[in-house]
């Protein structure tokens, strides 16, 4: 009987730890989602700025920066999915 009580307590602790991990991951996802929304807003603003400025060299630099940002977001999402 003691063995079952011990196992029960171990499972309760493990369950508690897993719930904490889930909560932490949900917070990370919320932060990444907020960052993604912010970056999308910035991207929209950059597109509008490009329409106004119409210089090709700036457009290439902007595209490269945005590509790097998207890659970093993808890396963050991949880490969260682990």
LOVO-754005 format. One record per atom (N, C-alpha, C): residue number from 1; residue in three letters; atom name; x, y, z. Coordinates in Angstrom, 1 decimal, padded with zeros to 4 digits. Atoms other than C-alpha are relative to their C-alpha. Layout:
BEGIN
{NUM, "ala", "CA", {X, Y, Z}}
...
***
This chain:
BEGIN
{1, "unk", "N", {000.8, -001.2, 000.0}}
{1, "unk", "CA", {000.0, 000.0, 000.0}}
{1, "unk", "C", {000.9, 001.3, 000.0}}
{2, "unk", "N", {-000.9, -001.2, 000.0}}
{2, "unk", "CA", {002.9, 002.4, 000.8}}
{2, "unk", "C", {000.5, 000.3, -001.4}}
{3, "unk", "N", {-000.6, -000.2, 001.3}}
{3, "unk", "CA", {004.3, 001.8, -002.6}}
{3, "unk", "C", {-001.0, 000.7, -000.9}}
{4, "unk", "N", {001.0, -000.7, 000.9}}
{4, "unk", "CA", {001.0, 002.9, -004.3}}
{4, "unk", "C", {-000.2, 001.5, 000.5}}
{5, "unk", "N", {000.0, -001.4, -000.4}}
{5, "unk", "CA", {000.9, 006.0, -002.1}}
{5, "unk", "C", {001.2, 000.8, -000.5}}
{6, "unk", "N", {-001.3, -000.6, 000.5}}
{6, "unk", "CA", {004.5, 006.8, -003.1}}
{6, "unk", "C", {-000.2, 000.3, -001.5}}
{7, "unk", "N", {000.2, -000.2, 001.5}}
{7, "unk", "CA", {003.6, 006.3, -006.8}}
{7, "unk", "C", {-001.0, 001.1, -000.2}}
{8, "unk", "N", {001.1, -001.1, 000.2}}
{8, "unk", "CA", {000.5, 008.5, -006.4}}
{8, "unk", "C", {000.7, 001.4, 000.2}}
{9, "unk", "N", {-000.7, -001.3, -000.2}}
{9, "unk", "CA", {002.6, 011.3, -004.9}}
{9, "unk", "C", {001.0, 000.4, -001.1}}
{10, "unk", "N", {-000.9, -000.3, 001.1}}
{10, "unk", "CA", {005.2, 011.0, -007.6}}
{10, "unk", "C", {-000.8, 000.5, -001.2}}
{11, "unk", "N", {000.8, -000.4, 001.2}}
{11, "unk", "CA", {002.5, 011.2, -010.3}}
{11, "unk", "C", {-000.6, 001.4, 000.2}}
{12, "unk", "N", {000.5, -001.4, -000.3}}
{12, "unk", "CA", {001.0, 014.3, -008.6}}
{12, "unk", "C", {001.1, 001.0, -000.2}}
{13, "unk", "N", {-001.1, -001.0, 000.2}}
{13, "unk", "CA", {004.4, 016.0, -008.5}}
{13, "unk", "C", {000.3, 000.2, -001.5}}
{14, "unk", "N", {-000.2, -000.1, 001.4}}
{14, "unk", "CA", {005.0, 015.1, -012.1}}
{14, "unk", "C", {-001.0, 000.8, -000.8}}
{15, "unk", "N", {001.1, -000.8, 000.6}}
{15, "unk", "CA", {001.6, 016.4, -013.1}}
{15, "unk", "C", {000.1, 001.5, 000.3}}
{16, "unk", "N", {-000.1, -001.4, -000.3}}
{16, "unk", "CA", {002.2, 019.6, -011.3}}
{16, "unk", "C", {001.2, 000.7, -000.8}}
{17, "unk", "N", {-001.1, -000.5, 000.8}}
{17, "unk", "CA", {005.6, 020.1, -013.0}}
{17, "unk", "C", {-000.4, 000.1, -001.5}}
{18, "unk", "N", {000.5, -000.1, 001.4}}
{18, "unk", "CA", {004.0, 019.4, -016.4}}
{18, "unk", "C", {-000.9, 001.1, -000.2}}
{19, "unk", "N", {000.9, -001.1, 000.1}}
{19, "unk", "CA", {001.3, 021.9, -015.8}}
{19, "unk", "C", {000.8, 001.3, 000.0}}
{20, "unk", "N", {-000.9, -001.2, -000.1}}
{20, "unk", "CA", {004.0, 024.5, -014.9}}
{20, "unk", "C", {000.7, 000.2, -001.4}}
{21, "unk", "N", {-000.6, -000.1, 001.2}}
{21, "unk", "CA", {005.8, 023.7, -018.1}}
{21, "unk", "C", {-000.9, 000.5, -001.1}}
{22, "unk", "N", {001.0, -000.4, 001.0}}
{22, "unk", "CA", {002.7, 024.1, -020.2}}
{22, "unk", "C", {-000.3, 001.5, 000.2}}
{23, "unk", "N", {000.2, -001.4, -000.2}}
{23, "unk", "CA", {002.0, 027.4, -018.6}}
{23, "unk", "C", {001.1, 000.9, -000.5}}
{24, "unk", "N", {-001.1, -000.7, 000.4}}
{24, "unk", "CA", {005.5, 028.6, -019.3}}
{24, "unk", "C", {000.1, 000.0, -001.6}}
{25, "unk", "N", {000.1, 000.0, 001.5}}
{25, "unk", "CA", {005.2, 027.5, -023.0}}
{25, "unk", "C", {-001.1, 000.9, -000.5}}
{26, "unk", "N", {001.1, -000.9, 000.4}}
{26, "unk", "CA", {001.9, 029.3, -023.3}}
{26, "unk", "C", {000.4, 001.4, 000.1}}
{27, "unk", "N", {-000.5, -001.3, -000.1}}
{27, "unk", "CA", {003.5, 032.4, -022.1}}
{27, "unk", "C", {001.0, 000.4, -001.1}}
{28, "unk", "N", {-001.0, -000.2, 001.0}}
{28, "unk", "CA", {006.4, 032.0, -024.5}}
{28, "unk", "C", {-000.8, 000.2, -001.4}}
{29, "unk", "N", {000.7, -000.1, 001.3}}
{29, "unk", "CA", {003.9, 031.5, -027.4}}
{29, "unk", "C", {-000.7, 001.3, 000.0}}
{30, "unk", "N", {000.6, -001.3, 000.0}}
{30, "unk", "CA", {002.0, 034.6, -026.3}}
{30, "unk", "C", {001.0, 001.1, -000.4}}
{31, "unk", "N", {-001.0, -001.0, 000.3}}
{31, "unk", "CA", {005.2, 036.6, -026.4}}
{31, "unk", "C", {000.4, 000.0, -001.5}}
{32, "unk", "N", {-000.4, 000.1, 001.4}}
{32, "unk", "CA", {006.2, 035.3, -029.8}}
{32, "unk", "C", {-001.1, 000.5, -000.9}}
{33, "unk", "N", {001.1, -000.4, 000.8}}
{33, "unk", "CA", {002.7, 035.9, -031.2}}
{33, "unk", "C", {-000.1, 001.6, 000.0}}
{34, "unk", "N", {000.0, -001.4, -000.1}}
{34, "unk", "CA", {002.8, 039.5, -029.9}}
{34, "unk", "C", {001.2, 000.6, -000.9}}
{35, "unk", "N", {-001.2, -000.4, 000.8}}
{35, "unk", "CA", {006.3, 039.9, -031.5}}
{35, "unk", "C", {-000.3, -000.1, -001.5}}
{36, "unk", "N", {000.3, 000.2, 001.4}}
{36, "unk", "CA", {005.0, 038.5, -034.8}}
{36, "unk", "C", {-001.0, 001.1, -000.4}}
{37, "unk", "N", {001.0, -001.1, 000.4}}
{37, "unk", "CA", {002.0, 041.0, -034.8}}
{37, "unk", "C", {000.8, 001.3, -000.1}}
{38, "unk", "N", {-000.7, -001.2, 000.1}}
{38, "unk", "CA", {004.4, 043.8, -034.1}}
{38, "unk", "C", {000.9, 000.1, -001.3}}
{39, "unk", "N", {-000.8, 000.0, 001.2}}
{39, "unk", "CA", {006.7, 042.8, -036.9}}
{39, "unk", "C", {-000.8, 000.1, -001.3}}
{40, "unk", "N", {000.9, -000.1, 001.2}}
{40, "unk", "CA", {003.8, 042.4, -039.3}}
{40, "unk", "C", {-000.4, 001.5, -000.2}}
{41, "unk", "N", {000.4, -001.4, 000.1}}
{41, "unk", "CA", {002.7, 046.0, -038.4}}
{41, "unk", "C", {001.2, 000.8, -000.5}}
{42, "unk", "N", {-001.2, -000.7, 000.5}}
{42, "unk", "CA", {006.3, 047.2, -039.0}}
{42, "unk", "C", {000.2, -000.3, -001.5}}
{43, "unk", "N", {-000.2, 000.3, 001.4}}
{43, "unk", "CA", {006.4, 045.4, -042.3}}
{43, "unk", "C", {-001.0, 000.8, -000.8}}
{44, "unk", "N", {001.0, -000.8, 000.7}}
{44, "unk", "CA", {003.2, 047.1, -043.4}}
{44, "unk", "C", {000.4, 001.4, -000.1}}
{45, "unk", "N", {-000.5, -001.4, 000.0}}
{45, "unk", "CA", {004.6, 050.4, -042.4}}
{45, "unk", "C", {001.2, 000.2, -001.0}}
{46, "unk", "N", {-001.2, -000.1, 001.0}}
{46, "unk", "CA", {007.8, 049.7, -044.4}}
{46, "unk", "C", {-000.5, -000.1, -001.4}}
{47, "unk", "N", {000.6, 000.0, 001.3}}
{47, "unk", "CA", {005.7, 048.8, -047.4}}
{47, "unk", "C", {-000.6, 001.4, -000.4}}
{48, "unk", "N", {000.5, -001.3, 000.3}}
{48, "unk", "CA", {003.9, 052.1, -047.2}}
{48, "unk", "C", {001.1, 001.0, -000.2}}
{49, "unk", "N", {-001.2, -000.9, 000.1}}
{49, "unk", "CA", {007.2, 053.9, -046.7}}
{49, "unk", "C", {000.6, -000.2, -001.4}}
{50, "unk", "N", {-000.6, 000.3, 001.3}}
{50, "unk", "CA", {008.5, 052.2, -049.8}}
{50, "unk", "C", {-000.8, 000.6, -001.2}}
{51, "unk", "N", {000.8, -000.6, 001.0}}
{51, "unk", "CA", {005.6, 053.3, -051.9}}
{51, "unk", "C", {000.3, 001.5, -000.1}}
{52, "unk", "N", {-000.2, -001.4, 000.0}}
{52, "unk", "CA", {006.3, 056.8, -050.9}}
{52, "unk", "C", {001.4, 000.4, -000.5}}
{53, "unk", "N", {-001.4, -000.3, 000.4}}
{53, "unk", "CA", {010.1, 056.7, -051.4}}
{53, "unk", "C", {000.4, -000.5, -001.3}}
{54, "unk", "N", {-000.3, 000.6, 001.3}}
{54, "unk", "CA", {010.4, 054.4, -054.5}}
{54, "unk", "C", {001.5, 000.0, -000.4}}
{55, "unk", "N", {-001.4, 000.2, 000.3}}
{55, "unk", "CA", {014.2, 053.9, -054.3}}
{55, "unk", "C", {000.3, -001.5, 000.0}}
{56, "unk", "N", {-000.3, 001.4, 000.1}}
{56, "unk", "CA", {015.3, 050.4, -055.4}}
{56, "unk", "C", {001.0, -000.5, 001.0}}
{57, "unk", "N", {-001.0, 000.4, -000.9}}
{57, "unk", "CA", {018.4, 050.2, -053.3}}
{57, "unk", "C", {-000.5, -000.2, 001.4}}
{58, "unk", "N", {000.6, 000.1, -001.3}}
{58, "unk", "CA", {016.4, 050.9, -050.1}}
{58, "unk", "C", {-000.9, -001.2, 000.1}}
{59, "unk", "N", {001.0, 001.1, 000.1}}
{59, "unk", "CA", {013.8, 048.3, -051.2}}
{59, "unk", "C", {000.8, -001.4, 000.2}}
{60, "unk", "N", {-000.8, 001.2, -000.1}}
{60, "unk", "CA", {016.5, 045.6, -051.5}}
{60, "unk", "C", {000.5, -000.2, 001.5}}
{61, "unk", "N", {-000.4, 000.1, -001.4}}
{61, "unk", "CA", {017.9, 046.4, -048.0}}
{61, "unk", "C", {-001.1, -000.4, 000.9}}
{62, "unk", "N", {001.1, 000.3, -000.9}}
{62, "unk", "CA", {014.5, 046.4, -046.5}}
{62, "unk", "C", {-000.5, -001.5, -000.2}}
{63, "unk", "N", {000.4, 001.4, 000.2}}
{63, "unk", "CA", {013.6, 043.0, -048.1}}
{63, "unk", "C", {001.0, -000.9, 000.7}}
{64, "unk", "N", {-001.0, 000.8, -000.7}}
{64, "unk", "CA", {016.9, 041.6, -046.7}}
{64, "unk", "C", {-000.3, 000.0, 001.5}}
{65, "unk", "N", {000.3, -000.1, -001.5}}
{65, "unk", "CA", {016.1, 042.9, -043.2}}
{65, "unk", "C", {-001.2, -000.8, 000.3}}
{66, "unk", "N", {001.2, 000.7, -000.3}}
{66, "unk", "CA", {012.6, 041.5, -043.4}}
{66, "unk", "C", {000.2, -001.5, -000.1}}
{67, "unk", "N", {-000.2, 001.5, 000.1}}
{67, "unk", "CA", {013.8, 038.1, -044.6}}
{67, "unk", "C", {000.7, -000.5, 001.2}}
{68, "unk", "N", {-000.7, 000.4, -001.3}}
{68, "unk", "CA", {016.2, 038.0, -041.6}}
{68, "unk", "C", {-001.0, -000.1, 001.2}}
{69, "unk", "N", {000.9, 000.0, -001.1}}
{69, "unk", "CA", {013.4, 038.9, -039.2}}
{69, "unk", "C", {-000.9, -001.2, -000.1}}
{70, "unk", "N", {000.9, 001.2, 000.2}}
{70, "unk", "CA", {011.1, 036.2, -040.7}}
{70, "unk", "C", {000.7, -001.3, 000.4}}
{71, "unk", "N", {-000.8, 001.2, -000.3}}
{71, "unk", "CA", {013.9, 033.6, -040.4}}
{71, "unk", "C", {000.1, -000.1, 001.5}}
{72, "unk", "N", {-000.2, 000.0, -001.5}}
{72, "unk", "CA", {014.4, 034.6, -036.7}}
{72, "unk", "C", {-001.4, -000.4, 000.6}}
{73, "unk", "N", {001.3, 000.3, -000.5}}
{73, "unk", "CA", {010.6, 034.3, -036.1}}
{73, "unk", "C", {-000.2, -001.5, -000.2}}
{74, "unk", "N", {000.2, 001.5, 000.2}}
{74, "unk", "CA", {010.6, 030.8, -037.7}}
{74, "unk", "C", {000.9, -000.8, 000.9}}
{75, "unk", "N", {-000.8, 000.7, -000.9}}
{75, "unk", "CA", {013.5, 029.8, -035.5}}
{75, "unk", "C", {-000.6, 000.0, 001.4}}
{76, "unk", "N", {000.7, -000.1, -001.3}}
{76, "unk", "CA", {011.6, 031.0, -032.4}}
{76, "unk", "C", {-001.1, -001.0, 000.1}}
{77, "unk", "N", {001.2, 000.9, 000.0}}
{77, "unk", "CA", {008.5, 029.1, -033.4}}
{77, "unk", "C", {000.5, -001.5, 000.0}}
{78, "unk", "N", {-000.5, 001.4, -000.1}}
{78, "unk", "CA", {010.6, 025.9, -034.0}}
{78, "unk", "C", {000.5, -000.3, 001.4}}
{79, "unk", "N", {-000.5, 000.3, -001.3}}
{79, "unk", "CA", {012.2, 026.2, -030.6}}
{79, "unk", "C", {-001.2, -000.2, 001.0}}
{80, "unk", "N", {001.2, 000.2, -000.9}}
{80, "unk", "CA", {008.7, 026.6, -029.0}}
{80, "unk", "C", {-000.7, -001.3, -000.3}}
{81, "unk", "N", {000.7, 001.3, 000.3}}
{81, "unk", "CA", {007.5, 023.5, -030.8}}
{81, "unk", "C", {000.8, -001.2, 000.5}}
{82, "unk", "N", {-000.7, 001.1, -000.5}}
{82, "unk", "CA", {010.2, 021.4, -029.3}}
{82, "unk", "C", {-000.5, -000.6, 001.3}}
***
